[in-house]
Amino acid sequence: MGYTFSSGYGLLLLAFGVLPTLYAIFLAFTKAGAFVGVDNFVKVFNDYRFLPAVQHVAIYLVVYLVCLTLFVVLLALVVHAVRSRWLSTSVRFLYYIPGALAGASSVMLWLFLLDPSVSPVAFVLKAMGLESFVQTVSIDNLPVIFTVIAFWTGAGGWIVIMYGALNNISQDVMEAARIDGAGPVNTAWYIQIPMLRKWISYMGIMSLAAGTQLFVEPRVLSQASKGVVPPDYSLNQLAYLFAFRQGDFNGSAAISLILLVVAVGLAAFFVFRGGLFERD
Amino acid sequence: MSATDLTAVSDKTGFAPGRWLGRALAFVVAGFFVIFFALPIVWLLLAPTKTARELLLNNPFSFGSFDTLASNFQQLTQFQNGIIWVWLGNSALYTGCALVLALLVTIPAGYALAMTDFKLRRPLLITTLIVMLIPNTALVLPVFLELSAVKLIGSPLAVILPFSFFPFGVYLTYIYFTTSVSKDLLNAARIDGAGELRVFWTIAMPLATPVIALVGFFNLVGNWNNYFLPFVTEPGRKSPVQVGLAELLSNVPLFNPTSAGSVTIDLPVLALATVVSVAPVLIIFLFSQRFLVTGMTAGGTKE
């Protein structure tokens, strides 16, 4: 009976989970149907755009993960310490609401915010010496810009999750800390943060996996800035260019496969070692 | 540490300037981030009420006029003979069909994983967990390559089918059934002579209403905002609104000087298009705050 109920989902899992992966593997190791070993990978690695793309994504990830961890934990602790229930709920909701603008819309909004001529925070941009849109999106600023955009859309969700985890810490433990004379900072450092560790690593791993996939932000910014942001900034953009500009599906599959291996590896690591998800 | 504890401690120690400083600092941090998260949205909602000139010169948080809003709206709907409606229609079609299909396959699958026993159950569960944790962009190009091999690119199915594959929903349903519906209840119905389908339909389904709503919500919101997959599989007039929005951008002279001369889009119109493109999701968000919290923390029920 279990098979009947799960058959529809099973088919989709095969069609859009397993098969594309197998097909990407097939394409990555062949050319015109003939097995070519690692030729496609060698070609991709030697492409002059590959290494810069890896660097771009790596720098972005470092900036993003550090900011995300730091501020999400800090804000969750602060919001959790707010006495009034009403205030705490509203603040969490305000933090969360940008999540509704995921995807192209959030980048679109940030185009305005990053353009000193229309931005409501133009004074901030000007204070940093940024007078025009092209200057703002110059390549050195991009890791920070993508961090701000990703943080703006995604951090609220994580803050809500961390808040939930903080609520799960037993009252007895908190009470004991208070009786021992621990202030808010000590309690946070010695009790709350260690107890959040699983969730923090979950957030880190998921954001790392998602961050390697960077696509829509550089893609839209590249379109908007007419190439000041290069069209091959991230790895996924490069894979896209291989498939759509060069018609090289094998090369594209090779890059996708590298990214997929990273994502599956991180996910599998977490499922088997993280202990956050129930597996019976 | 809650604020009540704070006051209790400082009452004992008398005046505690350090504590008050800490509290003030916490308020400043929380307040700064409220501004950071909320202000852009306020600005975005106000921008379409202004003309391009007013947008540049007036106070960024001033309200223009309803007349300007109407004329901006007209400009948006006239762009390429109302292509915005085509895009919105596509989005509605894709996400709507995907929603129905996703619920039809996801809920029974989660039920099967939780309430029945079969040989492939464990492998299916573990695969689901792993695929659920893979960012959905990771499979976009492989899916594209696969779909182009079977010549489905440009067909509505090229987004509807991948959109209805929703492992996170299966996981949510699975968790829901294992934690809140007892097997005994289902067995009692079986003893009374109900067949498996009947047990599922008349007993399990009514109990599962909350999780059905939750799965539907996450599926709809995620798919509406999805950019990468439809961007590669639904070119041109087949695009949903998120992809169309980026297309509009090419016609804004400020961001794209070479487009000057052709039909151009003013900045407030682009802002309006952004608002229109997220309006359905924004509205759903406003009314389902409680959902979100339960859904997102569902991962750690066994902590």
Interface residues (C-beta under 8 A of the other chain):
Chain A: M1 G2 Y3 T4 F5 S6 G8 Y9 G10 L11 L12 L13 A15 F16 G17 V18 L19 P20 T21 Y23 A24 L27 F71 L74 L75 V78 V79 H80 A81 V82 R83 V91 F93 L94 Y95 Y96 I97 P98 G99 A100 L101 A102 G103 A104 S105 M108 L109 W110 L111 F112 L113 D115 S117 V118 S119 P120 A122 F133 W152 G156 G157 V160 I161 G164 A165 N168 M174 A177 R178 G181 A182 G183 P184 V185 T187 A188 Q192 K198 W199 Y202 M206 A209 A210 Q213 F215 V216 R219 V220 Q223 A224 S225 K226 N236 A239 Y240 A243 F244 F249 S252 A253 I255 S256 L257 L259 L260 A263 V264 L266 A267 A268 F270 V271 L276 F277 E278 R279 D280
Chain B: M1 S2 A3 T4 D5 L6 A8 V9 G18 R19 G22 A26 V29 A30 F33 V34 F36 F37 A38 L39 P40 I41 W43 L44 A47 L55 L56 P60 F61 L104 V105 T106 P108 A109 Y111 A112 L113 T116 D117 F118 L120 R121 R122 L124 L125 I126 T127 T128 L129 I130 V131 M132 L133 I134 P135 T137 A138 L139 L141 P142 V143 F144 L145 E146 A149 L161 P162 S164 F165 P167 V170 Y171 I175 T178 E196 F200 V221 N225 N226 Y227 F228 F231 V232 Q242 V243 L245 A246 L249 S250 V252 L254 F255 N256 P257 T258 L267 L270 A271 T274 S277 V278 V281 L282 I284 F285 Q289 L292 V293 M296 T297 G299 G300 T301 K302 E303
